[in-house]
Amino acid sequence: MRPVYTLVCLALLVLLGSQGVPAQSYDFQVVVNDANPMRSIGVDHLERIFLKKTTRWEDGSRIEPVDQAPDRTVRERFSDEVLGKDPSAVKSYWQRQLFSGRETPPPELDSDRQVLDYVASNRYAIGYVSSGVALGSGVKQLSVTD
Amino acid sequence: MTFRNPLRCFGLFALAGLTALPAAAAEITDKVDIHAYGSWVAGISDPHPYLAGSGENEVEAENVDLSINVSARPLEDIRIVGEIFFAKGAATGELEEEEVELDLAFVEWDVRESVKLQFGRSRVPFGIYGDVIEVGVLRPLFFLPQSIYGDTGFMAEAYDGVGALGQLAAGDGWELRWNLYGGAMTTSLRSGAFAEGEPEGEEGEEAEESDLEKLLGGRLVLQTPLEGLSFGASAYSAEPQESVFSSGTEPEWGDHTVVGVHGEFDRHPWLLRAEGGRHTIVDADIDSFYLEAARFLGERWQLAARYDTTEVDWDTPLPPYFDPLLEHEETAVSLNYWFGRALVLRLGYQRVEGNLLARATTLSLADLVTGSLEDTTDLVTFGAQFAF
């Protein structure tokens, strides 16, 4: 049994290593379309996507981030933990980007359900929903790594 | 409303058509975005006209402006942006004037990740406020620092031509944003004096427009790992269509050159910004500097202050009695009340020393020589600025 036990432990270690185990847990779930080949994403990469500083997936297709409404608790948590800004500071950032002609902000949806429906119907989309929300079909969760 | 050329006419009608779409149509496609910003202000100044004040000891309230910004992404790599500006009063630069302008009309091509090209009419990427020059909610006081963004010839509302922009992330929180652009634009300038050394006529001087060709410029902004701290440098050079001061020389490229540096710390509850620059024309140098600070007191109230100065230095020395016409030194304070970032109410006070920008509507040489020209102007304003 001993060699089998060792092999199982080794296999688990390899599997967990390839998943990019997050160093800390976050108060939200990052979701992408089922067709997206990614399994994990770095928090820096996530920040750049949602501030539209990174606009392409690795295959060259355009990333479609989707935000939640500013009064949503999950939006506050995401802004704080990923963007490092409160929602009003993010608002100022987007006003400058928008009116200088640089970029437009991601669309803002009013609920976790709307975000899941949007991501399920758009293969290039990425969004976030509250922890513990059942994802349903067509979307999958990305683990967030430091 | 005037149309300078068919392109402007077409652009206005195209944007009017887009904004006339029923609300449902704007929801049909997620490729079209419509946003707007604007302001209203009432002002009273004494004794000279300045910004929203007429200098006639009565409140001027007919100062209102609205900009409608429309953008669409018809193809994955192509974006089209247009913006129309409607204004009456202070925002036009002259009280009682009305204006409709095509502020933005460009096509943007995403060449590759982090590199874009823009073709058409775009904002001038200069300093802190150049590319958001009319967006009131992005600054701590109602009006922009006039030393650089007023009638000192540093800035224009937009340029027509080609621009490239991008960013380089160096890791560990460092990021460099860059702009390069070329084309043509128009600036406005109050010179303070004329080549012959005397003001022309008895009327106060209007700001002179300078049409610039062969424009070439750029800006670098370095974002540091410290949240909210950034530094930048900007410069452009161009050939004026004609010498503003009619010195008799044929204009050449480089006869209108502007350089500037800036720094910013923007992290709630503090905002600190400073910018300095030099504008060089054939007969003079114009040096400008401002420092502004603001702090939130709670979630909604904000206190802001600014020191702002500019000075015209003529190559040919002028008599000392011209000094008030060559200087502008301003201190300003503002008490602001914010509704999120969408709307702010402001009560402001500005004191100006010098008559470069706060000038009597009638001016005579005798006033200057005898020193009877009042060189201190006070302005009180109350207004609202919004964006959505």
Contacts between the chains, C-beta under 8 A, distances in Angstrom:
chain1	res1	chain2	res2	distance
A	48	B	169	7.4
A	53	B	114	7.4
A	53	B	167	6.4
A	53	B	169	7.2
A	53	B	175	7.9
A	54	B	113	6.9
A	54	B	114	7.9
A	55	B	110	7.0
A	55	B	113	6.4
A	56	B	113	5.1
A	61	B	76	7.9
A	62	B	76	5.1
A	62	B	77	8.0
A	70	B	340	7.6
A	84	B	227	6.2
A	85	B	227	7.9
A	86	B	268	6.7
A	88	B	268	7.6
A	88	B	340	6.1
A	88	B	341	5.2
A	89	B	268	6.2
A	91	B	340	6.9
A	91	B	341	4.2
A	91	B	342	7.9
A	92	B	137	7.9
A	92	B	138	6.7
A	92	B	266	8.0
A	92	B	341	5.4
A	95	B	37	8.0
A	95	B	132	7.8
A	95	B	135	6.6
A	95	B	137	6.4
A	95	B	138	6.0
A	95	B	341	6.6
A	95	B	387	5.6
A	96	B	132	5.6
A	96	B	135	7.7
A	96	B	138	5.9
A	98	B	33	7.9
A	98	B	35	5.9
A	98	B	69	7.0
A	99	B	35	7.4
A	99	B	37	6.5
A	99	B	67	8.0
A	99	B	69	6.3
A	99	B	132	5.3
A	99	B	135	4.7
A	99	B	138	7.6
A	99	B	387	7.3
A	100	B	123	5.6
A	100	B	125	7.9
A	100	B	131	3.7
A	100	B	132	5.3
A	101	B	71	7.9
A	101	B	81	5.0
A	101	B	83	8.0
A	101	B	104	5.9
A	101	B	106	6.8
A	101	B	108	7.5
A	101	B	118	7.2
A	101	B	122	5.9
A	101	B	123	5.9
A	101	B	131	7.2
A	102	B	131	7.9
A	102	B	165	7.2
A	104	B	33	4.8
A	104	B	71	5.7
A	107	B	30	6.3
